[in-house]
Amino acid sequence: MNMLKPLALGRATKALVLALLGLNAALPAHADEYPSKTVTIVVPFTAGGSNDVLARTVGQKLSEYWKQPVIVENRPGAGGNLGTKLAAKAAPDGYTLLVVANNFVTNPFLYPDGRAGYDPVKEFVPITQLGRVPFVLVVNPDVAAKSTQELVALAKAQPGKLSYGSAGVGTPHHLTGELFKSMAGIDMVHVPYRGAQPVVADLLGGQIQVLFGVANSVLPHIKTGALRPLAVGGEQPLSYLPNVPTVASAGFKDFRSEVWIGLVAPTGVPANIAAKIEESVGRALRDPAVKASLEAQGLEPTPSTPAALKALMHEDTVRWSKVIKETGARAE
């Protein structure tokens, strides 16, 4: 009987060790162990845009900091819904991140009845804001308007004659144009395009007359005189366009529109890992060389806390859902 006691004790010890190992496996990964493999940043748009530039710039620095590959994966389609839905299904372990912009919170309203395919609040947690790109109200030089007030007067004198372009139905360009029309009480024809590049090309060619374009896409043409800037959509004038006033200062006090870009992760990511990502991204965006490079492209780096990004997302949800409802805008 005594000979069996050491064997029984050994089995109990083994069971205890296995139980402890299982408990340890269930615990969240330590931030100092993350990442131990490749991190993927999903950009739900084509390469070359503001979202892509920020993702690749930050991703390169994160790879340097973490000593692990950080790759950017472009998954465009359905107005950003395709890549977003894919990211929502990823494991919540910090190895799949998603770059988002205004449409992240507006698409559920533009694609009613759940057609967007994701819930921005339930399926994702905010990590940090990456940057923002103010809109610039620009016109083809042939348009006889050199200020916002003159553009409004021209549109009122010729209702339905001026056309403004956008990167597509439901895009921030489109919603900004509708907001401006509503506040100014004017009638301009909306001409949607598939992306920012073709709309700028047609504005340069005179096929359309007006555009609320993101600063980095229209700035080169402003510098050459091919486009005339009338106003900026942000709360303050831009340092690189110091003589261009805000739309708000032209008599539209509550007008504000800009593209914000943020970073989110699937819900369930361990808090310590999310905090490490936030800290590392903030460090990258505050790097003087990174900051200078982004600003030269019309992108303003704006690292923030998760709470600040959450508040921004809520504010835009309220603002743009109202515009969508009032204008009846729907995605194609």
Beta strands, then each sheet from edge to edge (+ up, - down):
strand 1: 39-43
strand 2: 70-74
strand 3: 96-101
strand 4: 124-139
strand 5: 163-166
strand 6: 189-192
strand 7: 210-214
strand 8: 228-232
strand 9: 258-266
strand 10: 300-301
sheet 1: 2+ 1+ 3+ 9- 4+ 7- 5- 6-
sheet 2: 2+ 1+ 3+ 9- 4+ 8-
sheet 3: 2+ 1+ 3+ 9- 4+ 10-
end
